Every structure is written in C-alpha cells, then in structure tokens.
Amino acid sequence: MSFPTARLSHGFTLFELLVAMSIFAIISYMAYSGLRNIMDAKTQTQQAADRLGELQLAFLRIGDDVTEVVPRTIRGEYGETRAAFIGAELGDIRLEFTRTGVRNPAHALRSVMQRVGYGVKDHTLYRLTWNTLDRAQDAQPQRSALLNNVDKFEVRYLDTSDQWQTSWPPPQFQTAMSSMPRAVEIRVETPDLGRINRFFILAEQ
C-alpha cells in the first residue's frame, strides 16, 4: 500500500519579510503624510475663515454704529462740552460719537442714544461704550475687544465740501460742535490680512 506524499510548505524568508515590512512602512508613511497635509490645510483654512469672520463682524459693528450717528453733543468728565462726533489721529480712542437706535427690549427708563468709541490698545481694536451721555467725573467706558493683532487703525472723514479730513471736527468747523462728516472711511491693517478699507455713508442730519 502506498501513502500520498505530504506537501512541503514554507513561510516567508527573512528577506521577503523585510521587503514586505519596508513596503508597508513606505505606504503607511505616504498615507500619514497625505492625511497630515490634509488636516493641516483644513486647520489653516478654518483659521483663515475664523479670522476673516472676526474682521467682518468688527466692520459690521462699526457700520451699525456710524450709520446711526446723531448731532448730540455731550458733557465731558470736567463739565466741558464735547463735540457730537470726534475723530483723533492719535491716542487710544480714535473715534467717538453719539448714536441713536439703541435697543431697549425691556422698555427701561433710559435714552435710546448712546456714546460709543473705537480705539486700538496693545494691538487690539476695542469698542467703547459709556453708561450715560453726560458723564460724571469718575465715568469710565466699558471696553469690548473686536479684533486682535491690529497694526494700524486709521479713519478719514468726508466733509461737506467733499474733502477728506484726517481729524474731526476739522479746523474750519471747530466752533460747530454738532457738525457731522458726510462719510467715514475706516482702514484696518493686520499682518495676516493686510490692509482693508471700508466706506460708510452717514445718515442725513
């Protein structure tokens, strides 16, 4: 009687195993690198979108304020009369004015007007508000940050002669405390977004 001959089988040789592991390592590295590049690109895109969103919200906030200006002068901390609209080239507060249209959903006994301002401190653009129009000696504004990493914040003002001014009131209007510009141009410059300009037309007074 004859018996079937058993088939001899053998596994991978050490060389074949090393080659297979090398190929797997290369494929894994390529896949990981591709995934990492995709994730990095997604993160950068999201950061850019978030940053642009912050800028757009800042301009929306500014636009909402300056398009509601009213020629209402106020009393300053020392009893002096402050112009309805003030634009300074230097200092922490570059823009200050009285606006109307402030919401009052609770129907509280307060004015619908508010004194607001804008300025840059430590490379951060802030919006400032005062609790009352006519200030007490210890009045301090409330600050809310709108945009960080700001290099420049510049404002120009279009007068009634269609001439651009770098401050407001301009010299010829210094005695007209209720004078208002026709339009305002806001310039913001940041390292990542560059220079962005926005133009706002003020309501007819």
URQUI-V711636 format. One record per residue. N is the residue number from 1. PHI is phi as a letter, one per 40 degrees, with the letter a starting at -180 (* if undefined). Layout:
# URQUI-V711636
N|PHI ; N|PHI
This chain:
# URQUI-V711636
1|* ; 2|b ; 3|b ; 4|c ; 5|c ; 6|c ; 7|c ; 8|c ; 9|b ; 10|a ; 11|c ; 12|c ; 13|c ; 14|c ; 15|c ; 16|c ; 17|c ; 18|c ; 19|c ; 20|c ; 21|c ; 22|c ; 23|c ; 24|c ; 25|c ; 26|c ; 27|c ; 28|c ; 29|c ; 30|c ; 31|c ; 32|c ; 33|c ; 34|c ; 35|c ; 36|c ; 37|c ; 38|c ; 39|c ; 40|c ; 41|c ; 42|c ; 43|c ; 44|c ; 45|c ; 46|c ; 47|c ; 48|c ; 49|c ; 50|c ; 51|c ; 52|c ; 53|c ; 54|c ; 55|c ; 56|c ; 57|c ; 58|c ; 59|c ; 60|c ; 61|c ; 62|c ; 63|c ; 64|c ; 65|c ; 66|c ; 67|c ; 68|b ; 69|c ; 70|b ; 71|c ; 72|b ; 73|c ; 74|b ; 75|c ; 76|c ; 77|c ; 78|b ; 79|g ; 80|c ; 81|c ; 82|b ; 83|c ; 84|c ; 85|b ; 86|b ; 87|b ; 88|b ; 89|c ; 90|b ; 91|h ; 92|c ; 93|b ; 94|c ; 95|a ; 96|a ; 97|a ; 98|b ; 99|b ; 100|b ; 101|g ; 102|c ; 103|c ; 104|a ; 105|c ; 106|c ; 107|f ; 108|c ; 109|c ; 110|a ; 111|c ; 112|c ; 113|c ; 114|a ; 115|c ; 116|b ; 117|a ; 118|b ; 119|a ; 120|b ; 121|a ; 122|f ; 123|g ; 124|b ; 125|c ; 126|b ; 127|b ; 128|b ; 129|b ; 130|b ; 131|c ; 132|b ; 133|c ; 134|c ; 135|c ; 136|c ; 137|c ; 138|b ; 139|c ; 140|b ; 141|c ; 142|c ; 143|b ; 144|b ; 145|c ; 146|b ; 147|a ; 148|b ; 149|f ; 150|c ; 151|c ; 152|b ; 153|b ; 154|b ; 155|b ; 156|b ; 157|b ; 158|c ; 159|c ; 160|c ; 161|c ; 162|g ; 163|b ; 164|c ; 165|b ; 166|c ; 167|a ; 168|a ; 169|c ; 170|c ; 171|d ; 172|c ; 173|b ; 174|d ; 175|c ; 176|c ; 177|c ; 178|b ; 179|c ; 180|b ; 181|c ; 182|c ; 183|a ; 184|b ; 185|b ; 186|b ; 187|b ; 188|b ; 189|b ; 190|b ; 191|c ; 192|c ; 193|b ; 194|g ; 195|b ; 196|b ; 197|b ; 198|b ; 199|b ; 200|b ; 201|c ; 202|c ; 203|c ; 204|c ; 205|c
